């Protein structure tokens, strides 16, 4: 058994949240002297001293509530018996937690609870892990004198509408922990206590089934429930776990830490880790519940090969598959040249795995044709932040948001795409932080329960740079810049050039009003609010990067932060919200064709020499191909072989027709994945991948946090992904001999200055580490650029607004913008294979009532969506979330073909596709598009090829 | 690769690095960008296109002034190398 396996026990609960204070208070509890920060509850102070006061309504993720009356204590000099959860410590206080009187009262309280509670403990799913049961034991309850014949709730009906948990009101003690979890932890306010007195009951929204309510299924209520009222269905089905392993979620860039609670090799529950630095014990519907894909029947666990994509697959041994791939790659290179093949690393794989793929490309393929899916999401962040601040990463820890006075969210939708961080951000907003939202859509942050943006700059897609420049214009014109910061920390000549440019009339709010659609006064107000705050923080997402001016917008954001001095301390900063779990890491690991690990340019002879000596090969000094270059070269006939690990370019990349033309023209594509995804349908070799539950490694989240991924079950295909890359490299003639991913991390640390202090031992000890982690910062760096910028002086880059070529025309009068939804993740390969489809089983087209009326479209109608790139058909959803002239969809289902419509337009600096702006027409139709019909036929053909492989394998066995 | 795509990319780079005040800086920036981020093959193709010109074909997009200057310098460097 691995050392990471910990025998199962419920996480320790201190009863009330930790308080921070410079003042310490000393008191006596049961004769023990205890010192805690001022503001701490007596309940928590006792718990910290190892004294467990009985409790039911108190839990340390929520503010004290004082309703259950179990945690009463005696305090010398105090009247009555105060509840220890709501009583704060005082200097010199003398507390007694146990006495005959307290014992009698607690027993009486429990007796009342149990008089209206089913006594089916032995067959209850929570048996062995129930706080109510524990408290009955702790207070010594031996009888219920009231009997069970009185009024009770035993006939209340179960709600099983949610696919992941069951609500059984017969077990409810109305402690409000679920209601408070929904409010305080998640911030959705979907639950309430309906009725009064004996009629009090937990209700979702307007007393609706959970699935139909506003509940986002984050599971915080289930985790908070001290009884079996809210219980995971997996627990009901499987029983209590017997051990757990701390690991990291493989969904979004928040990178939540989890306890994988296990029964042998079977996951019973994923419980967010209270000690997790990114999530502090919270999670979303994906991380907590949507792990079933890992053992889904669609998993492919046998290697397969074929000569042509129109032939059936053949299941073969690993040896045969690997040597087939290596032979094909070598033949292609011999025929078409060294540069005719390349590789794509994945933001869903570990650092160790992406590092190895780029090493394979550079050392075994002998070229630099390696790229990663960050190309299509955050490559402009890499370029923009590197050139202004000096490092291609966000500047803060997530916790920094708790010190922000103004929060500006640009082109990001955290409640859907980064839900756990959104909960933290919303908590800060409820505490009083001001909010500016820059987004074409009225996302949930603009207005939702207890949240309302002070400014919503609802701009036309494609005008980010114009609006950001106009904000800077206001700041400089009104003298709101931080002169001292600029002079001390930034290149002053560059600032003066930028200042002169920004003050030009073309950048005034009035000048950009018509183009952006944002009233000048709103831009002025937002700029003043941002610049005047003691601490103002910017959070941005793909609505900034995925534009023809993505890199310019990132630089404009950095300019705003620098000119207002909002960098280098907590509460401020420039924070890219990364889409996938390991986008940051895959970029850090040298996945870009022009950079070696640690963002060092391939043309630098000193850096190359370092790697050449370590790897024992000569490296090419010129940048290799980016993903779109590879596709273009494939269509042109000069690029013939591709190794794709854990990516689905055929669904995720823009202009699907162009992508599939490129993939179809390859002579050998090797796909390593969990499923026969859209890309694998064009592959010649399929190598079974391993899910995050099946391997060791690390992920790096949006705050540069390196977190351990730990194996909780054996890989279904036999190998962890890094082992497969190693096999391929060896077959190609470049030897790799790692026996554990920790050795790969040791190599990364040896060769990368920002990682030089990282080891697996240190990760085990600290839980997680934010890079840079080196001699200067042995335990990592939560806040960057504190004394000086990584590049020395901050550089203001001039950011002219260059309108995108993608403009509306009479033929394409609407602008399409794309995004994500909470329950689904990226291409949906994982989440579509879970019950998350209960919330989102198809992508729909959001359209404003005005545009819909003009076209005779009603909600639910099939709508043709056509751009210059292609045409697809989606169902319409009429909503005022989008403004007139703008339509919106998601891209989680391949048959929707959102990317059939998106074009090859891309960011000027990085070729990051312009997913966020496509000129389209929408009209009512009755049939699928041509593309969809072809897609359906091709998919059926490919699934038949897969069936044939399985049948012949069974036949051979039979 | 489709030469129009390369021309469009080069023009985009030039447009984003040019704010009308310092063409020399914009040309140098464009040249540097092509060297740092484009593959040698892409640079070879755009230089070849620059040398041949559009031959009067209306199907070919024109290089912008800044982009043409930068690629002209790239051509000179390649000739020397």
Interface residues (C-beta under 8 A of the other chain):
Chain A: X339 X497 X500 X501 X548 X549 X551 X552 X593 X594 X601 X603 X622 X623 X624 X625 X629 X632 X633 X636 X638 X798 X800 X802 X805 X904 X906 X908 X909 X910 X911
Chain B: X1 X2 X5 X8 X9 X12 X13 X15 X16 X18 X19 X20 X21 X33 X35 X36 X37 X38 X39 X40 X41 X42
